[in-house]
Amino acid sequence: MKQITDNVYVETGFRGANCSFVTTAEGIVMIESPQMPEEAVKWRDEIAKHGIVKYLINTEPHGDHFSGNCFFDGTVVGHEGTRQAILASNAEQFKERMKQMSPASLPFMDDFIFCAPTITLSERLTLCLGEHTFRLIHLPGHSPYQVAVYVPEEKVVFTSDNIVRAQPFLHQALPYEWLESLKKYQELDADFLVPGHGDVCDKSYIPEMSAAIQNWINAVEDAKKQGLTLEQAQSNTALLEKHGIKVGVDQRSQMSLRNSLAHLWEVVGR
């Protein structure tokens, strides 16, 4: 865990999304919950040293950001679309996945449930706790429901997976909106960006993130211009390398590649 300001703590070492919390005069606001129950329990115990959780914010509709919600007290907050995604999630399937992904989590799974936001936003929402302000801003990109959490008193913005220090996943992406959203991060008076995955950075990283999204758009446009089918593009390593896209050879990375291309095939060039 790293303390990046007087009141902001970030954990970048969990298997899944980064998790953070902000201490205020009236309690704690969490951003994301750990995916693995084993890590969620450890995180809960760590946070308890600093105070009581009043709010837990989920910034997007993907399980690595919300699966650990049930291990924490506090009101869950998120986008309307994230609430619907969580309500549609299957707890029994998650328990089965944990048998393979995190056997150490099984002792904590007896009462496991998915906890959806009970406070939602469509575009903007402001939470005030103590002397801190939490401005939730809908910025579509990685998914249609991404939310940035800006804390002006700390000059910190939690970006969700709109900014990552790794290969982005685009299986639900709105790529053109994503590029516009990245411009809006530049407008915030923030010294620290807490990405969805990877080390904390600042706004100087945004052009690199924009270039990564543009590379995917360019690759799909190029493939279509060449007359390739989706299946041909998915197996064309040279095409991706030409556009600066590096994808791992492991099964998960390859699946992400296929899913990202399949989705972008439908939305790029419309």
Summary of the structure (lengths in Angstrom):
residues: 270
radius of gyration: 18.7
end to end distance: 43.2
largest distance: 59.9
contacts: 925
relative contact order: 0.12
helix: 40%
strand: 21%
